[in-house]
């Protein structure tokens, strides 16, 4: 089951999007004895009580139960039946078709009843909900449950052992933590669900304080909630808090510890995406991209991509995890007409950033992204879903049926081998790796902090090359302050894996610093 927010909390079972749980409880509008014959035997002023519950089972077998109706008591007539009438479900997305008035067959109204003069409600009768009638009618003849022990063999109403389910309403953030679902509501409160159980849809309690988490003394709006191992992270736009403890059980016993501030001055941008990996939680803060590790150490990891983030106004569309490659993928906003979409990849095993540039035409830039079954998907504004398949025979983007291959580009920063404002000779570069498929290798060298390449080397690499794959090239401008190397592998397959890059350097650097022109000397 997938949950997402909006006007209310919605759930998706693979077939249909519906509201999580039910918006309203059933309402019994009639409960009375009738003149029809039945098997209720009366002695004095004997009575039975009734309650009704909406119940639905989704395509994955998860059962949703509404808040129970009000209790109706009936003092019945001897050997007569009892008629119960319930208003039909007033509003719901649980329809067979979008504009159909018929509800799904797995949606029903369940009537619960006590034994004679009893207090515990047992499952008695259920009927499918129909939108063709304004009410649902039950006739309780007591034909099957003439012996009250037979009724007591049925399951009791769920509120016998737990608190009543409620409707969570509008929420703006969702996180799963410690077998619970947490939501951030529009009232600036974090609400937690009951503990999750197999076969039951997530259920929330809306009228108990133990299920509500409030940040005392915090006036700023809550902007993010995320799980992080043993703690739930709660961020405002200025501060970060942690929530510890197991929380209340299904009957409301127990609770969480008081939220504790652990990251003062670090706020998460409102409506920004976030995710969690085994390394910790990745957040888009007012200061850039941060990693909150599982030990609650806060680390700024966005320094290397600050300029890229700034060129996209710092707007992040999505943050997704590819566990198989230890990568976090960050899709950035780009509303320019024509150009390239940017996807930042952070390998949390090596602590390294890479960048994908994906071309688009007109204004068909990316608007969202996600990971499904180990594949990364991009949604573009023209309605196409693009699938990338890294780690396979190719690394391609498929949209309208045609595939586009991506080049692998690796560029180092400038390396000042002799130190700042000193020069040293660098004679050759050397490259070591393994050939995987045919590709064209291009190596460019840049010196003295220039953006223009001094030397460009190009080589067609085929299967005739033995592994390990080794290349070297001479550097034209040998004496320089610093050098950078850009390596490009262009092909339709995996191309190669790169293991190391080395430089052949002169033994002695210059004894003195280089002379700068007068305009650059203070």
N, C-alpha and C positions, 0 to 999 in steps of 0.2 A: 504494500500500500504506500502511495506517495501522498504527502500532505503539502499544501501550499496555502498562503494567505490571500487576503484581498478584503472584499466586503464582509466575508466571514471565513472561517477555517474550512477549506475544501479537502476532499480526499479523492484519489484516483486509483481504481483497482485494476487498471488495464483495459477496461471496457467503458467506463462511465465516470464523469466528474460529478460528484454530489457534495452536498454540505456534510461536514463531519457531524455525526449524531443527528439530532432533530432540532429544528428551530423552536417548536412548541411541544408541550405535553398534550396528550389526548384530553378531551373534555367530555365527560359523561353528562348527557342532557336528559336522560330518562332512566330510571331504575325503579321498577314497580312490579307487583304481582299482576297477573293477567287472568282472564277467565279460562284460558286454555289449560287442559289437564297436564299435570306434571307429577313428579315423584318426591316433591319436598314435603316432608311430614312435620307438622307443627305441633308443638306442645306449649301452650301459653303464648308468650310474646317472643318466640324464637326469631332470630334474625340471622342474616348473612350479610357480608360486606363485599364490595367489588372495587377493583381498581383496574385501569387499562394502561397498556404500554405499547408504543410504536416499536416495531422490531423489523430489522432488515439484515439480510446476509449478502455480502458483496461477492464478486466473482472469485475472490481468493479465500472465501469461507469465513471472513471476519464478520462477527455479529455486532450490530449497533442497537442499543436500547435507549429509548428516550426517558426523560423524567416521567415518573408515574402520574396518572391523573389524580384528581381529588378522590377521596373515599366516599362511596355511596353505600348507605346501609338500608336494607330492605327487610321489613317484618312481613313475612310471606303468609299466604293463605294455604291451608292444608291441601295437599295434592294438586296444587296449581303451579304452573310454570312462572318464571320471572323473565321479564323482558328488559334488556339493557340496550340503550341507544347512545352511540358515540359520534360526535361530529367528525366528519371525514378530515383527513390530513389537509390542513388549509394551504400550506405552501411548501414545496419541495422540488428539488431537481431530479428526484428518482422517477423518471419517466421512461417508457419504452422508446419513444422518439421525441425529438425536440419539441414538437408542437402537439404531441398526443395528450389526451386527457387521461390515458390509462397509466397506472403505476406499474412498476416492475412486479413480477410474480413473487419475488422474494420479500416484498414489503407487506407486512401484515399488522393487524391490530390484535394484541393478545389480551384476553380478559383473565384476570386473576380473582379468585374467590376464597373466602374463608370457609371453614367448616361451620356448622351451626354454633352460633354464639362464640366463634373463635376470634383470634387476633392475627394469625399468620395467614398470609395470602398465598394460595397455590395456583399454579397454571391450570386453567379450566377450559377455555375455548379460544381458538384463534380464527381470524377471518382475513382474507386478502383485502387490501385496501383498494377501493374502486373510486375513481373520480366521476363516475356517472351518477352517483347519488350523494346527497349532502350529508348523509349519516350512514353509519354502519350498525346494523341491528343484530343483537344476539338474543337467542331464546334459550334460556337455561331451564331444561326440563328435568335435570338431575337424573336422567335415565341411566347414565353409566356410573355415576358416583353415588348410588343409593347407599352404599356403605362408605362412611366418611373416611375410613382408612385408605380407600382407593384414591380419594382426592389427595390425601396426605402423602401418597407415594409420588405425586408429581413434584416437580421442582418448585421451591418457593420463589417469590418475587425477589429479584436481585438485591433490593434494598434491605432485605432481611440481614445480609452479611456485609453490606457496604453502603456508602453514601450514595445519594441519588445523582445520576448523571445530569450535567447541565449543558448549555449551549455556549460556546466560548465567544462567539461573535467575531468582530473584526480584529485581525491581528496583523502585525507588520514584520515579524521575524519568528523563525521556528528553529528549534534545536532538539536533537535527541541526546539525552544524557542519563546514564544509569537506569536504563529500562523505563524511562519516562519521556514524554514529550513536553517541552517547555515552549511557551509562546509569549511574545511581547505584545501586549494589547495597546489599543489606542488611548487607554487611561494611564499609560506610563507605568504599568504594573506587569511583572512577569508572573504568569500563571503556569502551574505544572499539572500534568495529568495524573490520574491514578497510575499505580504500577502496571506496566503492560503485561498481558498474558496472551499466550497463543490462542487464537480463535476469537479474541475479543478486539473490536475496533478501539482505538484510543478514546478514552472517556475523561472528561474534565468535571471538576467540582467547582461551581462558581459562587457558592454561598458560604464558604468556609475560609477563614483567614489563614489557616495553616497551609492552604494551597496557593496563596498569593505571596509573592516576594516583593517587598517594597524597600527602596533605598532610603533609609531615614536620613534627613538632613541634606539630601541631594536634590537641588532644584532643577538641574539640567535634564533634558529628556534622555531616556534610554535609547541608544542607537544600535546596539548589537548584543546578542546572546549567542554563546558558542560553548560546546563541550570541550573540555581539555583534561582527559584522563579522570582524576578524582574530583575535579572542581568544575563548576559551571562559571564561565566568564560572563560578566555583565558590564558593558561599557556604556557610558554616556558620551557626549561630545567633548568632555573634558577629563574624565577620570575612569579608571578601570577597577572593578570589584570582583571578588571571588565568592562563590556560594559553596559551602561544604555541608556534608551530612546526607543522610539517606532519605529524609523527607517523610511526610505522613503516609501511613498505610491507607488501604482502600476505605477504612472506616474513620479516617481522620486522626488516628492516634500517632503521636510523634511529630517530628518537624525538622526543618533545616536549622543550621546555625545562622547567626546573624551575618549578613553580607559584610565582608571586610575589604577596605580599600587597599589595593596592592600596586596600582600603577597610577599615582597622581600625576596630573598634567598630560596624560596620554589619552586622547579622545578618538573615537572611531567616527568616521564620516557617516552621517545619516543615509540610510538606504543603500549603503555600499555592501557588496558581496563579501563573504568570508567563508573559510573552510577549515577543516582540521585534518591533520595527518598524524602518523605515529611520532613525528618530531614535535608537534604542537599545533597551535592555531595560527593561521595566517589572516591578518587584518589590514584593512586600508584605513589608516589613521589620518588625522589632520597634519601629520608630519611625514607621511609616506607609508611604505609597506613595512609592517612589523611582524615578527614571529614571537608569539608567547609560547615558550617551551613548556614541556610537561612538568618541569620543576618550577614553573612560574617565573623563570628568568625572562625578561623582556629584551629582545634583541632587534635592533634596526638593521634590516637586511636590504633595504631599498637604495642604498647609497650608489651602487653601480648603475642603477637605471633611473636616477633622478632626472636627468636631462630628457630621457625618453618619456617618462611620466609627465614632465612639464609640457612637452610638445603636444600632449593629448589632454591638456588641462587637468590632468590627474584623475580623469573619469574612467573608472574600471567597470566593465560590463559584467564580468563573471570571473570567479576564481574556482578552478576545478583541479582534481587530483588524479594523476595517473600513477597508481601504486606500483605497477609493473616496472616503470622506469624511474621511480622515486622523484617524480616531477610534479610541480604545481604550475598550472597554466593560467595566465592572467590575460584575458582579452581586453584590449583598450578601445575606447571610443574613437571613431574617426568619421566625421560628417562632411569631409571635403568631397568635392565632385571629382571623382577619379583619384587614383593613387593606390596606396597599399594599406591594408589592415595590419595591425601589429598585435602579435601574441608573444608575451614574455614567458619564458620557461625558467623556473628555478629548480635546480636539482638539489634537494635538501640532503642527499647523501654526501655530495661533494661541495655544497655551498657555492655553486656556480650558476650564473645567469647566461641564457642564450635568448635570441630573438628570432621569431618567424615573421617575415614580411609576405603577406598574401595579397596579390593584386586584385583589384575589382574595377568594374567599369561603371560609368555614370555615377549615381549616388547609391549603388547597391553595396554599401559597406556592412560589416557585421553588426548585429544588434544584440546577440546573446550567444552563449556556448554552453555545452554540457559534456559529461563523460558518461557513456552507456556501454556496458559490457566490454570495458577496456578500450573503447574507441572514443576519439575526440570529435565532437560535432560542433560546427559553427552555423548559426542561423543568420542569413543576410536579409536586408530590407526588401529584396524582391521576392521573399517567401521561400527561397531554396535552403535546404539543409545540406551542408557540406560535411563530408566525412573524411577525416584524416586517419591513415592507418600506419603509424610509425611502428617499426619493429618487424614489418612484413617484408615481402619481396620488393615492395616499392613504398615510397612515402609520398602519397598523392592526395589531391583534393578533388572530390567528385561532386559535381553539382548537376549539370544538365545532361550528363551522360558522357562528357569528355573528361579526361584526366589531365591534370597539370602537375608536372614534376617540380620539386623544390630543390634548389642547390643548397649544399651545406657550406656555410661560410664561417670561418674562424679567424678573428683578428685580435692580435694581442694589443695591449696598451704600449705606449712608448717606454722602452727600457733604457734608462740612463746608466749604462754599465760602469762608467768611471765616477759617477756622482753628478750632482747638479752643476751645470755650466763648466764641465770638464769633458774633454774628448778622448776617444780611444779607438783604435782600429778594430773593425769587425770584418773578417774576410769572407766567411761563408755561412750559410744556414744549412741545416741538416734536418731531414724529416724521416721519422720512423713510424710505420703502421702496418696494416694488413689489408690486402686487396680483397674485395668482396664481389664487385661487378664492374663492368667497363664504365669508365668515366673520363672526363677531361680535368686534369689538375692544373690550376692556376695559382702561382705564388707571386705576391707583390711585396716589395720592401719599401718602407718609408723611413726617411731619416730627418733628423733635426726638427722634429715636431711639425713637419710639413704634411698637408693633406693630399699632396700629389705623390704618386709612386715614382721612385727613382728607377726601379727595375721591375719588369714583368716577365715571369717564366711561365710557359704553357707546355703541357705534355699530355699526350693521349695514353691513358693507362688501360691495358688489356690483360687478358688472362695469361699472356706470355711472360708477365713479370712474376718472379718467384716471391713467395712470402718468407720472411718478413719483407714488406715493401719499403725500400729506402731510396731517397732522393737527396741531392744536395745542389746548391746553386751559389754562384759567386756574387758578391755584393759589389756593385759598381762604385758607389761612394763609400769607401772603406772608413775614412776618418770622420767621425761624427759624434755629436753629443748623445744621441739616443737613436734607437731603431725600433720599428714596429713591423710585424709580418702579418700579411693577410693570406689565408689559404682558402681556396674555393674548390669544391669537388662537385662537378656538374654531370649528372647522369640520370637514367631512368630507374636505377636500382638502388641498393644500399651504398654503393660506391666503395667506401673503405672505412676502417676504424683507424683513428690517429692515436698513437701512443705517446709520442714525445717530439718536441722541437728543440734543437740545440743550435748554438751560435759558436763559431770559431773566432776567438777574440785574441787580440795582441796581448803580449805579456805586460807591457808597461803603459799606463795611461799618461796623458800629458801632465807635466809637473805643475803647471799653473792653470788657472781658470782661463777660459777663452775671453778675448776682448770683445766687448759689446759696443755697438755704435753709440755715439754721444746721446742720441735721442732715447736710448734705453738705459742710460747710466744716470743715477740720481746723485 
